[in-house]
Structures are given as structure tokens and as C-alpha cells.
Amino acid sequence: MALLSAVSSLLPFSYGATRLSSKASLASTTSGFNLSSLRNSPRNSLRLYVSRAIASNGGYAEVSENETPPPRTYTWPDNKRPRVCILGGGFGGLYTALRLESLVWPDDKKPQVVLVDQSERFVFKPMLYELLSGEVDVWEIAPRFSDLLTNTGIQFLRDRVKTLLPCDGLGVNGSQSSVTGGTVLLESGFNIEYDWLVLALGAEPKLDLVPGAMEFALPFYTLNDAIRVNERLSKLERRNFKNGSAIKVAVVGCGYGGVELAATISERLQDRGTVQAINVSKSILTSAPDGNREAAMKVLTSRKVQLLLGYLVRCIKRATGSEEEDGGGGYVLELQPTEKGVESQVIEADMVLWTVGTKPLLTELEQPSGPSVLPLNVRGQAETDETLRVKGHPRIFALGDSSSLRDSNGKLLPTTAQVAFQEADFTGWNIWAAINNRPLLPFRFQNLGEMMTLGRYDAAISPSFIEGLTLDGPVGHAARKLAYLIRLPTDEHRFKVGVSWFAKSAVESVALLQSNLAKVFSSS
């Protein structure tokens, strides 16, 4: 890779005497991509990665792990234009940034946008299950931010947020004033002064609900989680190939995540293993449309998934005499019934997957005491008004898992990708309105329906605009994939993924035709 010749002129930071090494932007292709390289990268690493995506220039700079950088301030390129800092690069954060980029602005009011996330990749989480089935590649559902933002004015920082210091009690229309809306402190030592702040930090699995879950259960929530689960399954499959023993997988939770996992893994294992799905309720998908629930039950039954309904997990232990490297081995789950008169159960599993409970990452931030503290509900989400502004902080917006917005009936909106996707559109528009002294729009969620994968060629979709309609099987699978293709972040990425999926489909169709012809000729 060619070295960048003028680091100081390309990166808008004041580094002092800190030594930097610059590298050219990574290519968007991931041929020969090693999944273990992602798994082995520390989730909470304090190494700073700064990625710029202005015009056609992309890249990142890193601070040596052996150096302790002094506190330093992020230098915005323009001292006059509004400064927008977005924390979190999921559906809420990334799509808000892209929405701001797409709007039409007066020349002196187009905001400078910096996006901060601890990962170098945006993850399209609804399609993580396809990594287990081998249906998609990592680059298709987890592209690098540097690739997505190459042709935009959005700047990307790979870092973790440490502290929020808001000071936005001076009014809404701060874009024309020299008064800052506040400061964000990052773990690398960077300080970012902003005029407008977007909180879209997402959430993480809550594994401290049951003794042993933290030590022995695998969550399925992030890209690294999916990679770990895939590697563990591969290890068990190799063991099965050697000794022929059945693989036993326990899935805790039968919401959408648990059911999709159970369906995907049972299809992958087929007759080489068993999947047991545990749920505290007496049914699966309690909040899902009837059509989706019926389609899921049909698939789970056909694949002989054992449903243990009406049970909660009391604890998870390692099986006696079972000790393998990398946290492997067998496990024992003690199940307690939720109804009287039903006996407790003890089941064994080679792998335990946890899909119950999340906690917002907003609760992990350090906040100063006093009037500047953010109002949080009992779940750790910021209290927002209907325009998605945090109450008492007119310069701060919150969405996705970081927001506690309620619908017209007073019920908290679910923390789903669909909600965050729509909130991002409103957040971008309302920042535009605030900067241009226009009225802000109240957010109104439009439920477009619910989708779920049930395997490599199976899915279920219940659109909201046609009551009682559910598309399942191969038709539902194709419709779901098309819907998610349309929702990928950028036109360029959609085009690349669309071509890749079309090519894969063509290859599979040719292979299936050859297989059928071979069967016909062999039987004749």
C-alpha cells in the first residue's frame, strides 16, 4: 500500500508529538477473508482507529499500543459550519449520518459529521443467521465504514465513548452561535466538541440473569458472536464426523432471535444433532403475527426441534468431567417450570446459545452529576420527546436502543432494526430543521410488518398492509432477502451485494439442475 505523504494535512486532528503511521484504505473486497481475525480482535480494545471518508480519500491511522497518547481535541475542518457528532454506527447512527448527507443544505449550514463506533464494520444484524447457513459472506452484511463512507463528507472514528459532558441548556438554535452543545470524551483520549449530538450506541446481551450464563452461554448479537458460534459448530461437526456422536444444542429464548437460531442450526445439523429451544412462555413468538408463529412452528416441528415451553433456566453448569479448550465441552442446564405441578428438568448440551435480554450501552457511559445528566428510564434508555430529542437537552437526539420513545398508545417502541431505521430518517430531518430554524417533526412509527428467516430456503413475512397475509417458504425467503437488499446502507453496496447474490443463485440453480439430471440418468 502506498503511504500517505502528508498525514497532518489529511487528518483533522491535533496529535502533538504522537507518532502516527498511515495506511491506505482497505479494499472493499474480502476474498480470502479470515473469520478468526475478527474474532481475535479485542471487543474493548483501546487502540484508536481514525478513518476518513472525504471525497475519494479513505484510510485510517492508528496509535501504537505501547504509547499513551496525551489528551487532545478533535479539530473540525470548518470553524463556522455546524458540528454533528453521532455515537454508534448501527442502523440508528449510520443511517442518520447518511440521511444528513442526502439532504439539501445552504452552503454555510451543511453540517460536518463525525461518526464514532468501536467496530470498523457496520453490521446488518437481521442477516447474521445467514452466516451460519453459509448463505452470505461477511463483506455483504458487515461492510467496513471506510468503504461505505468513501464518497461522502462523513468522517469515521473507531473508538469507544467514555464520558458525555452536555452543556446545551442555552437554546436550540446554536448553529449560529459559538457556544458548544457539549463535549464527548473518548477512551483513546480524544475530546470532541459538538453542536448537535446523536446517541445511537445500541445495546449488548444481558448474560447476568442466570448463574453460569456469563461463563458458559454464547450470545448471538454481534458479528463476533456469530463468528464464535460458527466456529464452535464447526468444531462439534468435526467431532461428530470422527466419532458419530450427536450434537446437542440448547437455545435459550423463543423470541425471534431464538426461533431463527433454532431453525437455522437444526437445518444445518439435520440428523447429526438435536436442537432444544427453551422459553419461559407456553408458546413461541408471543408478540409475533399469527402467520409468522404458525410458519415457525411448522418448520421447527418438521426439523424435530424440541420445544421446552413454560420453563426458565435456573442455572448453567459445566458437565462433570467435561473440560475442553476454548470453553468447549458439555454443559448442564437446570430448568424450573413456571407452573405448579410440573416437574423440573435437567438437560445436557454441547453448546448453549443465549437470546434473552439486552441492556443499552448508554448505561456504561460516565456522566457528571448535576443538571447536565441525561434522564434515563429504568432500562437505561434516554427519555425523549416525540421529536426524538432528549428531554432537557435540545441539542441531543437519541434513537434505537438508546431511546425510550413511546407510541400513540403509551407503549415503548420495540428496539428493532425497523424502528431504528425509521427513527434515523426523522432524526436526520429534525437536525436539518433545527439548524435551519424550521419546526421539528414528531416521530410516528409505521409498522411495515415482520420478517424472519427459517433456514437457507425458508422464511416468513407478515406485511402489515395486507391483514392476515403471510408469505412463507421459498417465496417468503426471496421476499425477505429482496427487502433487506433494498435497506442496505448505500447504492454502491446494494449493487455489489445484489450482483453477488444473483451470481450465487445462478450457481446454485445450475448445480441443482445438474444434480436432478444425474438422478434421472442414473435411474433410467
Secondary structure, DSSP 8 states (H G I E B T S, - for coil): ----S-HHHHS-B--TT--EEEEE---S--TT--HHHHHTS-TT----EEEEEETTEEEEEEE-TT-----EEB--S-SSS-EEEEE--SHHHHHHHHHHHHS---TTT--EEEEEESSSB---GGGTHHHHHT-S-HHHHS-BHHHHTTTSS-EEEE--EEEEEE--TT-S--TTSS---EEEEETTSEEEEESEEEE---EEE--TTSTTHHHHEEE-SSHHHHHHHHHHHHHHHHHHHHH---EEEEEE--SHHHHHHHHHHHHHHGGGEEEEEEESSSSS-TTS-HHHHHHHHHHHHHTT-EEEESEEEEEEEE-TT---GGG-S-EEEEEEESSTT---EEEEESEEEE-S-EEEGGGGSB--SSTTS--B-TTS-B-B-TTSBBTT-TTEEE-GGGB--B-TTS-B----HHHHHHHHHHHHHHHHHHHTT-----------EEEEEEETTEEEEEETTSTT--EEHHHHHHHHHHHHHHTSS-HHHHHHHHHHHHHHHHHHHHHHHHHHHHHHHHH-
